[in-house]
């Protein structure tokens, strides 16, 4: 438990930030899943559109320091390979 007013405020802020970060990470995972599902179904147009929507979302999380740049690059690379493999 926090002992000072500033520590109490920091704890409140940390919880707000955590909630926001969890939501953002969830949105990213959903976007990634949409690309994977479209690619698995063989729907190239939908997979490409989903990929175009997912990339800015992933980059946003990097800029907000929610995920590491290497992790974002890995996600984008693997998704791009799946979309490209559709032909």
PDB file of N, CA, C and O in Angstrom:
ATOM      1  N   UNK A   1       0.843  -1.184   0.000  1.00  0.00           N
ATOM      2  CA  UNK A   1       0.000   0.000   0.000  1.00  0.00           C
ATOM      3  C   UNK A   1       0.885   1.244   0.000  1.00  0.00           C
ATOM      4  O   UNK A   1       1.947   1.267   0.622  1.00  0.00           O
ATOM      5  N   UNK A   2       0.435   2.260  -0.698  1.00  0.00           N
ATOM      6  CA  UNK A   2       1.205   3.499  -0.804  1.00  0.00           C
ATOM      7  C   UNK A   2       1.209   4.241   0.520  1.00  0.00           C
ATOM      8  O   UNK A   2       0.199   4.270   1.224  1.00  0.00           O
ATOM      9  N   UNK A   3       2.346   4.841   0.862  1.00  0.00           N
ATOM     10  CA  UNK A   3       2.493   5.526   2.138  1.00  0.00           C
ATOM     11  C   UNK A   3       2.333   7.035   2.047  1.00  0.00           C
ATOM     12  O   UNK A   3       2.064   7.693   3.052  1.00  0.00           O
ATOM     13  N   UNK A   4       2.493   7.582   0.867  1.00  0.00           N
ATOM     14  CA  UNK A   4       2.406   9.036   0.712  1.00  0.00           C
ATOM     15  C   UNK A   4       1.376   9.381  -0.355  1.00  0.00           C
ATOM     16  O   UNK A   4       0.962   8.535  -1.148  1.00  0.00           O
ATOM     17  N   UNK A   5       0.976  10.651  -0.351  1.00  0.00           N
ATOM     18  CA  UNK A   5      -0.005  11.091  -1.351  1.00  0.00           C
ATOM     19  C   UNK A   5       0.549  10.915  -2.762  1.00  0.00           C
ATOM     20  O   UNK A   5      -0.172  10.498  -3.669  1.00  0.00           O
ATOM     21  N   UNK A   6       1.815  11.231  -2.942  1.00  0.00           N
ATOM     22  CA  UNK A   6       2.401  11.117  -4.280  1.00  0.00           C
ATOM     23  C   UNK A   6       2.472   9.646  -4.716  1.00  0.00           C
ATOM     24  O   UNK A   6       2.293   9.329  -5.893  1.00  0.00           O
ATOM     25  N   UNK A   7       2.732   8.760  -3.755  1.00  0.00           N
ATOM     26  CA  UNK A   7       2.777   7.331  -4.084  1.00  0.00           C
ATOM     27  C   UNK A   7       1.379   6.813  -4.420  1.00  0.00           C
ATOM     28  O   UNK A   7       1.223   5.960  -5.294  1.00  0.00           O
ATOM     29  N   UNK A   8       0.362   7.329  -3.724  1.00  0.00           N
ATOM     30  CA  UNK A   8      -1.019   6.943  -4.021  1.00  0.00           C
ATOM     31  C   UNK A   8      -1.399   7.388  -5.431  1.00  0.00           C
ATOM     32  O   UNK A   8      -2.022   6.639  -6.183  1.00  0.00           O
ATOM     33  N   UNK A   9      -1.017   8.611  -5.777  1.00  0.00           N
ATOM     34  CA  UNK A   9      -1.315   9.118  -7.113  1.00  0.00           C
ATOM     35  C   UNK A   9      -0.582   8.298  -8.167  1.00  0.00           C
ATOM     36  O   UNK A   9      -1.151   7.966  -9.207  1.00  0.00           O
ATOM     37  N   UNK A  10       0.677   7.971  -7.900  1.00  0.00           N
ATOM     38  CA  UNK A  10       1.451   7.178  -8.849  1.00  0.00           C
ATOM     39  C   UNK A  10       0.800   5.807  -9.047  1.00  0.00           C
ATOM     40  O   UNK A  10       0.780   5.280 -10.159  1.00  0.00           O
ATOM     41  N   UNK A  11       0.269   5.235  -7.965  1.00  0.00           N
ATOM     42  CA  UNK A  11      -0.396   3.937  -8.070  1.00  0.00           C
ATOM     43  C   UNK A  11      -1.664   4.044  -8.913  1.00  0.00           C
ATOM     44  O   UNK A  11      -1.951   3.161  -9.722  1.00  0.00           O
ATOM     45  N   UNK A  12      -2.425   5.127  -8.726  1.00  0.00           N
ATOM     46  CA  UNK A  12      -3.623   5.339  -9.532  1.00  0.00           C
ATOM     47  C   UNK A  12      -3.257   5.492 -11.010  1.00  0.00           C
ATOM     48  O   UNK A  12      -3.889   4.895 -11.882  1.00  0.00           O
ATOM     49  N   UNK A  13      -2.237   6.294 -11.274  1.00  0.00           N
ATOM     50  CA  UNK A  13      -1.809   6.516 -12.662  1.00  0.00           C
ATOM     51  C   UNK A  13      -1.312   5.215 -13.295  1.00  0.00           C
ATOM     52  O   UNK A  13      -1.597   4.934 -14.459  1.00  0.00           O
ATOM     53  N   UNK A  14      -0.574   4.430 -12.522  1.00  0.00           N
ATOM     54  CA  UNK A  14      -0.051   3.172 -13.046  1.00  0.00           C
ATOM     55  C   UNK A  14      -1.196   2.251 -13.453  1.00  0.00           C
ATOM     56  O   UNK A  14      -1.116   1.568 -14.475  1.00  0.00           O
ATOM     57  N   UNK A  15      -2.262   2.233 -12.652  1.00  0.00           N
ATOM     58  CA  UNK A  15      -3.411   1.385 -12.983  1.00  0.00           C
ATOM     59  C   UNK A  15      -4.105   1.866 -14.256  1.00  0.00           C
ATOM     60  O   UNK A  15      -4.497   1.060 -15.099  1.00  0.00           O
ATOM     61  N   UNK A  16      -4.255   3.189 -14.388  1.00  0.00           N
ATOM     62  CA  UNK A  16      -4.856   3.734 -15.603  1.00  0.00           C
ATOM     63  C   UNK A  16      -4.017   3.397 -16.833  1.00  0.00           C
ATOM     64  O   UNK A  16      -4.549   2.997 -17.868  1.00  0.00           O
ATOM     65  N   UNK A  17      -2.706   3.563 -16.707  1.00  0.00           N
ATOM     66  CA  UNK A  17      -1.807   3.264 -17.820  1.00  0.00           C
ATOM     67  C   UNK A  17      -1.866   1.788 -18.176  1.00  0.00           C
ATOM     68  O   UNK A  17      -1.882   1.421 -19.351  1.00  0.00           O
ATOM     69  N   UNK A  18      -1.898   0.943 -17.150  1.00  0.00           N
ATOM     70  CA  UNK A  18      -1.954  -0.497 -17.382  1.00  0.00           C
ATOM     71  C   UNK A  18      -3.232  -0.857 -18.133  1.00  0.00           C
ATOM     72  O   UNK A  18      -3.191  -1.614 -19.103  1.00  0.00           O
ATOM     73  N   UNK A  19      -4.357  -0.320 -17.691  1.00  0.00           N
ATOM     74  CA  UNK A  19      -5.628  -0.607 -18.358  1.00  0.00           C
ATOM     75  C   UNK A  19      -5.595  -0.175 -19.818  1.00  0.00           C
ATOM     76  O   UNK A  19      -6.055  -0.900 -20.700  1.00  0.00           O
ATOM     77  N   UNK A  20      -5.048   1.006 -20.065  1.00  0.00           N
ATOM     78  CA  UNK A  20      -4.955   1.515 -21.429  1.00  0.00           C
ATOM     79  C   UNK A  20      -4.034   0.633 -22.271  1.00  0.00           C
ATOM     80  O   UNK A  20      -4.351   0.316 -23.418  1.00  0.00           O
ATOM     81  N   UNK A  21      -2.894   0.239 -21.701  1.00  0.00           N
ATOM     82  CA  UNK A  21      -1.934  -0.582 -22.436  1.00  0.00           C
ATOM     83  C   UNK A  21      -2.503  -1.959 -22.756  1.00  0.00           C
ATOM     84  O   UNK A  21      -2.285  -2.488 -23.846  1.00  0.00           O
ATOM     85  N   UNK A  22      -3.234  -2.540 -21.801  1.00  0.00           N
ATOM     86  CA  UNK A  22      -3.832  -3.854 -22.035  1.00  0.00           C
ATOM     87  C   UNK A  22      -4.822  -3.766 -23.195  1.00  0.00           C
ATOM     88  O   UNK A  22      -4.866  -4.648 -24.053  1.00  0.00           O
ATOM     89  N   UNK A  23      -5.611  -2.698 -23.212  1.00  0.00           N
ATOM     90  CA  UNK A  23      -6.571  -2.520 -24.296  1.00  0.00           C
ATOM     91  C   UNK A  23      -5.898  -2.353 -25.645  1.00  0.00           C
ATOM     92  O   UNK A  23      -6.337  -2.928 -26.640  1.00  0.00           O
ATOM     93  N   UNK A  24      -4.839  -1.571 -25.678  1.00  0.00           N
ATOM     94  CA  UNK A  24      -4.112  -1.362 -26.929  1.00  0.00           C
ATOM     95  C   UNK A  24      -3.486  -2.671 -27.422  1.00  0.00           C
ATOM     96  O   UNK A  24      -3.528  -2.986 -28.612  1.00  0.00           O
ATOM     97  N   UNK A  25      -2.908  -3.420 -26.491  1.00  0.00           N
ATOM     98  CA  UNK A  25      -2.287  -4.686 -26.867  1.00  0.00           C
ATOM     99  C   UNK A  25      -3.347  -5.656 -27.404  1.00  0.00           C
ATOM    100  O   UNK A  25      -3.092  -6.413 -28.341  1.00  0.00           O
ATOM    101  N   UNK A  26      -4.522  -5.623 -26.806  1.00  0.00           N
ATOM    102  CA  UNK A  26      -5.614  -6.477 -27.255  1.00  0.00           C
ATOM    103  C   UNK A  26      -6.050  -6.093 -28.672  1.00  0.00           C
ATOM    104  O   UNK A  26      -6.304  -6.965 -29.504  1.00  0.00           O
ATOM    105  N   UNK A  27      -6.134  -4.793 -28.942  1.00  0.00           N
ATOM    106  CA  UNK A  27      -6.482  -4.335 -30.290  1.00  0.00           C
ATOM    107  C   UNK A  27      -5.448  -4.816 -31.309  1.00  0.00           C
ATOM    108  O   UNK A  27      -5.802  -5.200 -32.423  1.00  0.00           O
ATOM    109  N   UNK A  28      -4.168  -4.794 -30.924  1.00  0.00           N
ATOM    110  CA  UNK A  28      -3.118  -5.248 -31.823  1.00  0.00           C
ATOM    111  C   UNK A  28      -3.279  -6.741 -32.110  1.00  0.00           C
ATOM    112  O   UNK A  28      -3.184  -7.172 -33.259  1.00  0.00           O
ATOM    113  N   UNK A  29      -3.521  -7.520 -31.065  1.00  0.00           N
ATOM    114  CA  UNK A  29      -3.665  -8.965 -31.256  1.00  0.00           C
ATOM    115  C   UNK A  29      -4.868  -9.284 -32.144  1.00  0.00           C
ATOM    116  O   UNK A  29      -4.817 -10.198 -32.967  1.00  0.00           O
ATOM    117  N   UNK A  30      -5.945  -8.524 -31.970  1.00  0.00           N
ATOM    118  CA  UNK A  30      -7.127  -8.726 -32.809  1.00  0.00           C
ATOM    119  C   UNK A  30      -6.815  -8.417 -34.262  1.00  0.00           C
ATOM    120  O   UNK A  30      -7.234  -9.149 -35.159  1.00  0.00           O
ATOM    121  N   UNK A  31      -6.082  -7.337 -34.500  1.00  0.00           N
ATOM    122  CA  UNK A  31      -5.711  -6.966 -35.873  1.00  0.00           C
ATOM    123  C   UNK A  31      -4.837  -8.044 -36.501  1.00  0.00           C
ATOM    124  O   UNK A  31      -5.003  -8.382 -37.673  1.00  0.00           O
ATOM    125  N   UNK A  32      -3.910  -8.580 -35.720  1.00  0.00           N
ATOM    126  CA  UNK A  32      -3.032  -9.645 -36.221  1.00  0.00           C
ATOM    127  C   UNK A  32      -3.863 -10.885 -36.547  1.00  0.00           C
ATOM    128  O   UNK A  32      -3.656 -11.534 -37.573  1.00  0.00           O
ATOM    129  N   UNK A  33      -4.804 -11.203 -35.658  1.00  0.00           N
ATOM    130  CA  UNK A  33      -5.647 -12.379 -35.863  1.00  0.00           C
ATOM    131  C   UNK A  33      -6.493 -12.239 -37.133  1.00  0.00           C
ATOM    132  O   UNK A  33      -6.728 -13.224 -37.835  1.00  0.00           O
ATOM    133  N   UNK A  34      -6.949 -11.021 -37.427  1.00  0.00           N
ATOM    134  CA  UNK A  34      -7.749 -10.803 -38.637  1.00  0.00           C
ATOM    135  C   UNK A  34      -6.930 -11.104 -39.890  1.00  0.00           C
ATOM    136  O   UNK A  34      -7.437 -11.700 -40.840  1.00  0.00           O
ATOM    137  N   UNK A  35      -5.672 -10.693 -39.891  1.00  0.00           N
ATOM    138  CA  UNK A  35      -4.807 -10.971 -41.043  1.00  0.00           C
ATOM    139  C   UNK A  35      -4.595 -12.467 -41.178  1.00  0.00           C
ATOM    140  O   UNK A  35      -4.695 -13.014 -42.276  1.00  0.00           O
ATOM    141  N   UNK A  36      -4.302 -13.133 -40.065  1.00  0.00           N
ATOM    142  CA  UNK A  36      -4.030 -14.572 -40.097  1.00  0.00           C
ATOM    143  C   UNK A  36      -5.261 -15.341 -40.562  1.00  0.00           C
ATOM    144  O   UNK A  36      -5.149 -16.261 -41.373  1.00  0.00           O
ATOM    145  N   UNK A  37      -6.435 -14.969 -40.052  1.00  0.00           N
ATOM    146  CA  UNK A  37      -7.666 -15.666 -40.435  1.00  0.00           C
ATOM    147  C   UNK A  37      -7.974 -15.466 -41.920  1.00  0.00           C
ATOM    148  O   UNK A  37      -8.364 -16.408 -42.610  1.00  0.00           O
ATOM    149  N   UNK A  38      -7.800 -14.246 -42.404  1.00  0.00           N
ATOM    150  CA  UNK A  38      -8.066 -13.980 -43.823  1.00  0.00           C
ATOM    151  C   UNK A  38      -7.086 -14.748 -44.706  1.00  0.00           C
ATOM    152  O   UNK A  38      -7.462 -15.267 -45.757  1.00  0.00           O
ATOM    153  N   UNK A  39      -5.828 -14.818 -44.272  1.00  0.00           N
ATOM    154  CA  UNK A  39      -4.823 -15.552 -45.050  1.00  0.00           C
ATOM    155  C   UNK A  39      -5.126 -17.046 -45.030  1.00  0.00           C
ATOM    156  O   UNK A  39      -4.967 -17.728 -46.042  1.00  0.00           O
ATOM    157  N   UNK A  40      -5.559 -17.552 -43.884  1.00  0.00           N
ATOM    158  CA  UNK A  40      -5.873 -18.977 -43.782  1.00  0.00           C
ATOM    159  C   UNK A  40      -7.067 -19.341 -44.659  1.00  0.00           C
ATOM    160  O   UNK A  40      -7.146 -20.446 -45.195  1.00  0.00           O
ATOM    161  N   UNK A  41      -7.998 -18.390 -44.795  1.00  0.00           N
ATOM    162  CA  UNK A  41      -9.168 -18.627 -45.639  1.00  0.00           C
ATOM    163  C   UNK A  41      -8.839 -18.450 -47.118  1.00  0.00           C
ATOM    164  O   UNK A  41      -9.660 -18.773 -47.977  1.00  0.00           O
ATOM    165  N   UNK A  42      -7.656 -17.944 -47.420  1.00  0.00           N
ATOM    166  CA  UNK A  42      -7.245 -17.751 -48.802  1.00  0.00           C
ATOM    167  C   UNK A  42      -7.794 -16.486 -49.443  1.00  0.00           C
ATOM    168  O   UNK A  42      -7.755 -16.338 -50.664  1.00  0.00           O
ATOM    169  N   UNK A  43      -8.303 -15.581 -48.629  1.00  0.00           N
ATOM    170  CA  UNK A  43      -8.888 -14.336 -49.119  1.00  0.00           C
ATOM    171  C   UNK A  43      -7.802 -13.266 -49.185  1.00  0.00           C
ATOM    172  O   UNK A  43      -7.539 -12.581 -48.197  1.00  0.00           O
ATOM    173  N   UNK A  44      -7.177 -13.125 -50.344  1.00  0.00           N
ATOM    174  CA  UNK A  44      -6.025 -12.230 -50.469  1.00  0.00           C
ATOM    175  C   UNK A  44      -6.397 -10.765 -50.274  1.00  0.00           C
ATOM    176  O   UNK A  44      -5.669 -10.028 -49.609  1.00  0.00           O
ATOM    177  N   UNK A  45      -7.524 -10.330 -50.847  1.00  0.00           N
ATOM    178  CA  UNK A  45      -7.914  -8.925 -50.730  1.00  0.00           C
ATOM    179  C   UNK A  45      -8.183  -8.535 -49.286  1.00  0.00           C
ATOM    180  O   UNK A  45      -7.749  -7.479 -48.824  1.00  0.00           O
ATOM    181  N   UNK A  46      -8.902  -9.397 -48.578  1.00  0.00           N
ATOM    182  CA  UNK A  46      -9.195  -9.100 -47.172  1.00  0.00           C
ATOM    183  C   UNK A  46      -7.924  -9.165 -46.327  1.00  0.00           C
ATOM    184  O   UNK A  46      -7.747  -8.356 -45.416  1.00  0.00           O
ATOM    185  N   UNK A  47      -7.043 -10.115 -46.620  1.00  0.00           N
ATOM    186  CA  UNK A  47      -5.794 -10.239 -45.872  1.00  0.00           C
ATOM    187  C   UNK A  47      -4.934  -8.992 -46.075  1.00  0.00           C
ATOM    188  O   UNK A  47      -4.329  -8.479 -45.134  1.00  0.00           O
ATOM    189  N   UNK A  48      -4.890  -8.518 -47.312  1.00  0.00           N
ATOM    190  CA  UNK A  48      -4.090  -7.329 -47.598  1.00  0.00           C
ATOM    191  C   UNK A  48      -4.667  -6.100 -46.900  1.00  0.00           C
ATOM    192  O   UNK A  48      -3.921  -5.294 -46.343  1.00  0.00           O
ATOM    193  N   UNK A  49      -5.992  -5.954 -46.927  1.00  0.00           N
ATOM    194  CA  UNK A  49      -6.642  -4.828 -46.256  1.00  0.00           C
ATOM    195  C   UNK A  49      -6.431  -4.893 -44.744  1.00  0.00           C
ATOM    196  O   UNK A  49      -6.186  -3.873 -44.100  1.00  0.00           O
ATOM    197  N   UNK A  50      -6.526  -6.089 -44.190  1.00  0.00           N
ATOM    198  CA  UNK A  50      -6.309  -6.258 -42.748  1.00  0.00           C
ATOM    199  C   UNK A  50      -4.866  -5.941 -42.378  1.00  0.00           C
ATOM    200  O   UNK A  50      -4.591  -5.342 -41.339  1.00  0.00           O
ATOM    201  N   UNK A  51      -3.950  -6.356 -43.253  1.00  0.00           N
ATOM    202  CA  UNK A  51      -2.532  -6.062 -43.010  1.00  0.00           C
ATOM    203  C   UNK A  51      -2.284  -4.556 -43.029  1.00  0.00           C
ATOM    204  O   UNK A  51      -1.561  -4.029 -42.183  1.00  0.00           O
ATOM    205  N   UNK A  52      -2.891  -3.863 -44.002  1.00  0.00           N
ATOM    206  CA  UNK A  52      -2.726  -2.409 -44.096  1.00  0.00           C
ATOM    207  C   UNK A  52      -3.272  -1.718 -42.852  1.00  0.00           C
ATOM    208  O   UNK A  52      -2.756  -0.676 -42.447  1.00  0.00           O
ATOM    209  N   UNK A  53      -4.305  -2.282 -42.247  1.00  0.00           N
ATOM    210  CA  UNK A  53      -4.879  -1.707 -41.025  1.00  0.00           C
ATOM    211  C   UNK A  53      -4.048  -2.059 -39.798  1.00  0.00           C
ATOM    212  O   UNK A  53      -3.982  -1.278 -38.849  1.00  0.00           O
ATOM    213  N   UNK A  54      -3.417  -3.220 -39.811  1.00  0.00           N
ATOM    214  CA  UNK A  54      -2.678  -3.693 -38.638  1.00  0.00           C
ATOM    215  C   UNK A  54      -1.334  -2.975 -38.469  1.00  0.00           C
ATOM    216  O   UNK A  54      -0.911  -2.717 -37.342  1.00  0.00           O
ATOM    217  N   UNK A  55      -0.673  -2.657 -39.561  1.00  0.00           N
ATOM    218  CA  UNK A  55       0.670  -2.070 -39.480  1.00  0.00           C
ATOM    219  C   UNK A  55       0.700  -0.746 -38.712  1.00  0.00           C
ATOM    220  O   UNK A  55       1.542  -0.594 -37.827  1.00  0.00           O
ATOM    221  N   UNK A  56      -0.180   0.220 -39.008  1.00  0.00           N
ATOM    222  CA  UNK A  56      -0.139   1.468 -38.228  1.00  0.00           C
ATOM    223  C   UNK A  56      -0.459   1.245 -36.755  1.00  0.00           C
ATOM    224  O   UNK A  56       0.069   1.942 -35.888  1.00  0.00           O
ATOM    225  N   UNK A  57      -1.328   0.268 -36.472  1.00  0.00           N
ATOM    226  CA  UNK A  57      -1.671  -0.035 -35.084  1.00  0.00           C
ATOM    227  C   UNK A  57      -0.453  -0.579 -34.337  1.00  0.00           C
ATOM    228  O   UNK A  57      -0.193  -0.201 -33.195  1.00  0.00           O
ATOM    229  N   UNK A  58       0.283  -1.463 -34.992  1.00  0.00           N
ATOM    230  CA  UNK A  58       1.490  -2.028 -34.389  1.00  0.00           C
ATOM    231  C   UNK A  58       2.531  -0.932 -34.175  1.00  0.00           C
ATOM    232  O   UNK A  58       3.173  -0.878 -33.126  1.00  0.00           O
ATOM    233  N   UNK A  59       2.695  -0.062 -35.167  1.00  0.00           N
ATOM    234  CA  UNK A  59       3.668   1.025 -35.041  1.00  0.00           C
ATOM    235  C   UNK A  59       3.296   1.994 -33.912  1.00  0.00           C
ATOM    236  O   UNK A  59       4.172   2.535 -33.238  1.00  0.00           O
ATOM    237  N   UNK A  60       2.008   2.206 -33.714  1.00  0.00           N
ATOM    238  CA  UNK A  60       1.560   3.076 -32.632  1.00  0.00           C
ATOM    239  C   UNK A  60       1.986   2.529 -31.280  1.00  0.00           C
ATOM    240  O   UNK A  60       2.405   3.283 -30.401  1.00  0.00           O
ATOM    241  N   UNK A  61       1.880   1.215 -31.115  1.00  0.00           N
ATOM    242  CA  UNK A  61       2.273   0.610 -29.840  1.00  0.00           C
ATOM    243  C   UNK A  61       3.772   0.751 -29.593  1.00  0.00           C
ATOM    244  O   UNK A  61       4.211   0.871 -28.450  1.00  0.00           O
ATOM    245  N   UNK A  62       4.554   0.737 -30.673  1.00  0.00           N
ATOM    246  CA  UNK A  62       5.997   0.950 -30.528  1.00  0.00           C
ATOM    247  C   UNK A  62       6.261   2.378 -30.060  1.00  0.00           C
ATOM    248  O   UNK A  62       7.064   2.602 -29.155  1.00  0.00           O
ATOM    249  N   UNK A  63       5.582   3.341 -30.681  1.00  0.00           N
ATOM    250  CA  UNK A  63       5.803   4.738 -30.330  1.00  0.00           C
ATOM    251  C   UNK A  63       5.374   5.046 -28.906  1.00  0.00           C
ATOM    252  O   UNK A  63       5.904   5.964 -28.279  1.00  0.00           O
ATOM    253  N   UNK A  64       4.413   4.281 -28.390  1.00  0.00           N
ATOM    254  CA  UNK A  64       3.950   4.480 -27.019  1.00  0.00           C
ATOM    255  C   UNK A  64       4.721   3.604 -26.023  1.00  0.00           C
ATOM    256  O   UNK A  64       4.384   3.557 -24.840  1.00  0.00           O
ATOM    257  N   UNK A  65       5.746   2.919 -26.507  1.00  0.00           N
ATOM    258  CA  UNK A  65       6.586   2.048 -25.673  1.00  0.00           C
ATOM    259  C   UNK A  65       5.790   0.938 -24.989  1.00  0.00           C
ATOM    260  O   UNK A  65       6.087   0.562 -23.856  1.00  0.00           O
ATOM    261  N   UNK A  66       4.785   0.419 -25.679  1.00  0.00           N
ATOM    262  CA  UNK A  66       4.006  -0.692 -25.138  1.00  0.00           C
ATOM    263  C   UNK A  66       4.618  -2.015 -25.568  1.00  0.00           C
ATOM    264  O   UNK A  66       4.620  -2.982 -24.807  1.00  0.00           O
ATOM    265  N   UNK A  67       5.141  -2.057 -26.802  1.00  0.00           N
ATOM    266  CA  UNK A  67       5.881  -3.227 -27.262  1.00  0.00           C
ATOM    267  C   UNK A  67       7.227  -2.767 -27.811  1.00  0.00           C
ATOM    268  O   UNK A  67       7.409  -1.595 -28.141  1.00  0.00           O
ATOM    269  N   UNK A  68       8.158  -3.697 -27.904  1.00  0.00           N
ATOM    270  CA  UNK A  68       9.498  -3.382 -28.391  1.00  0.00           C
ATOM    271  C   UNK A  68       9.500  -3.326 -29.917  1.00  0.00           C
ATOM    272  O   UNK A  68       8.727  -4.028 -30.570  1.00  0.00           O
ATOM    273  N   UNK A  69      10.362  -2.497 -30.477  1.00  0.00           N
ATOM    274  CA  UNK A  69      10.422  -2.339 -31.933  1.00  0.00           C
ATOM    275  C   UNK A  69      10.708  -3.666 -32.617  1.00  0.00           C
ATOM    276  O   UNK A  69      10.133  -3.949 -33.669  1.00  0.00           O
ATOM    277  N   UNK A  70      11.571  -4.475 -32.054  1.00  0.00           N
ATOM    278  CA  UNK A  70      11.893  -5.763 -32.694  1.00  0.00           C
ATOM    279  C   UNK A  70      10.669  -6.670 -32.739  1.00  0.00           C
ATOM    280  O   UNK A  70      10.460  -7.386 -33.718  1.00  0.00           O
ATOM    281  N   UNK A  71       9.865  -6.640 -31.689  1.00  0.00           N
ATOM    282  CA  UNK A  71       8.649  -7.448 -31.670  1.00  0.00           C
ATOM    283  C   UNK A  71       7.684  -6.970 -32.758  1.00  0.00           C
ATOM    284  O   UNK A  71       7.068  -7.782 -33.448  1.00  0.00           O
ATOM    285  N   UNK A  72       7.559  -5.669 -32.903  1.00  0.00           N
ATOM    286  CA  UNK A  72       6.684  -5.108 -33.930  1.00  0.00           C
ATOM    287  C   UNK A  72       7.188  -5.498 -35.319  1.00  0.00           C
ATOM    288  O   UNK A  72       6.402  -5.901 -36.177  1.00  0.00           O
ATOM    289  N   UNK A  73       8.484  -5.380 -35.537  1.00  0.00           N
ATOM    290  CA  UNK A  73       9.056  -5.732 -36.836  1.00  0.00           C
ATOM    291  C   UNK A  73       8.827  -7.214 -37.144  1.00  0.00           C
ATOM    292  O   UNK A  73       8.541  -7.584 -38.283  1.00  0.00           O
ATOM    293  N   UNK A  74       8.957  -8.055 -36.115  1.00  0.00           N
ATOM    294  CA  UNK A  74       8.740  -9.486 -36.292  1.00  0.00           C
ATOM    295  C   UNK A  74       7.288  -9.764 -36.693  1.00  0.00           C
ATOM    296  O   UNK A  74       7.031 -10.537 -37.616  1.00  0.00           O
ATOM    297  N   UNK A  75       6.346  -9.132 -35.996  1.00  0.00           N
ATOM    298  CA  UNK A  75       4.927  -9.310 -36.334  1.00  0.00           C
ATOM    299  C   UNK A  75       4.662  -8.868 -37.773  1.00  0.00           C
ATOM    300  O   UNK A  75       4.038  -9.594 -38.546  1.00  0.00           O
ATOM    301  N   UNK A  76       5.138  -7.678 -38.126  1.00  0.00           N
ATOM    302  CA  UNK A  76       4.878  -7.139 -39.462  1.00  0.00           C
ATOM    303  C   UNK A  76       5.494  -8.025 -40.543  1.00  0.00           C
ATOM    304  O   UNK A  76       4.881  -8.256 -41.585  1.00  0.00           O
ATOM    305  N   UNK A  77       6.699  -8.517 -40.294  1.00  0.00           N
ATOM    306  CA  UNK A  77       7.381  -9.351 -41.268  1.00  0.00           C
ATOM    307  C   UNK A  77       6.637 -10.664 -41.491  1.00  0.00           C
ATOM    308  O   UNK A  77       6.458 -11.099 -42.628  1.00  0.00           O
ATOM    309  N   UNK A  78       6.212 -11.283 -40.411  1.00  0.00           N
ATOM    310  CA  UNK A  78       5.517 -12.564 -40.533  1.00  0.00           C
ATOM    311  C   UNK A  78       4.155 -12.398 -41.199  1.00  0.00           C
ATOM    312  O   UNK A  78       3.735 -13.241 -41.992  1.00  0.00           O
ATOM    313  N   UNK A  79       3.471 -11.307 -40.871  1.00  0.00           N
ATOM    314  CA  UNK A  79       2.177 -11.067 -41.503  1.00  0.00           C
ATOM    315  C   UNK A  79       2.358 -10.799 -43.002  1.00  0.00           C
ATOM    316  O   UNK A  79       1.601 -11.308 -43.829  1.00  0.00           O
ATOM    317  N   UNK A  80       3.369  -9.994 -43.337  1.00  0.00           N
ATOM    318  CA  UNK A  80       3.629  -9.681 -44.741  1.00  0.00           C
ATOM    319  C   UNK A  80       3.958 -10.949 -45.511  1.00  0.00           C
ATOM    320  O   UNK A  80       3.544 -11.097 -46.661  1.00  0.00           O
ATOM    321  N   UNK A  81       4.694 -11.863 -44.897  1.00  0.00           N
ATOM    322  CA  UNK A  81       5.037 -13.121 -45.563  1.00  0.00           C
ATOM    323  C   UNK A  81       3.784 -13.955 -45.823  1.00  0.00           C
ATOM    324  O   UNK A  81       3.665 -14.587 -46.873  1.00  0.00           O
ATOM    325  N   UNK A  82       2.847 -13.958 -44.868  1.00  0.00           N
ATOM    326  CA  UNK A  82       1.599 -14.706 -45.061  1.00  0.00           C
ATOM    327  C   UNK A  82       0.778 -14.114 -46.197  1.00  0.00           C
ATOM    328  O   UNK A  82       0.228 -14.845 -47.021  1.00  0.00           O
ATOM    329  N   UNK A  83       0.697 -12.786 -46.237  1.00  0.00           N
ATOM    330  CA  UNK A  83      -0.075 -12.144 -47.299  1.00  0.00           C
ATOM    331  C   UNK A  83       0.583 -12.376 -48.650  1.00  0.00           C
ATOM    332  O   UNK A  83      -0.100 -12.643 -49.639  1.00  0.00           O
ATOM    333  N   UNK A  84       1.896 -12.275 -48.694  1.00  0.00           N
ATOM    334  CA  UNK A  84       2.629 -12.461 -49.952  1.00  0.00           C
ATOM    335  C   UNK A  84       2.504 -13.901 -50.459  1.00  0.00           C
ATOM    336  O   UNK A  84       2.469 -14.134 -51.667  1.00  0.00           O
ATOM    337  N   UNK A  85       2.437 -14.854 -49.543  1.00  0.00           N
ATOM    338  CA  UNK A  85       2.360 -16.264 -49.923  1.00  0.00           C
ATOM    339  C   UNK A  85       1.029 -16.612 -50.600  1.00  0.00           C
ATOM    340  O   UNK A  85       0.911 -17.656 -51.241  1.00  0.00           O
ATOM    341  N   UNK A  86       0.039 -15.741 -50.455  1.00  0.00           N
ATOM    342  CA  UNK A  86      -1.257 -15.991 -51.083  1.00  0.00           C
ATOM    343  C   UNK A  86      -1.200 -15.845 -52.609  1.00  0.00           C
ATOM    344  O   UNK A  86      -2.088 -16.295 -53.334  1.00  0.00           O
ATOM    345  N   UNK A  87      -0.130 -15.203 -53.062  1.00  0.00           N
ATOM    346  CA  UNK A  87       0.063 -15.120 -54.507  1.00  0.00           C
ATOM    347  C   UNK A  87      -0.347 -13.894 -55.171  1.00  0.00           C
ATOM    348  O   UNK A  87      -0.206 -13.774 -56.388  1.00  0.00           O
TER     349      UNK A  87
END
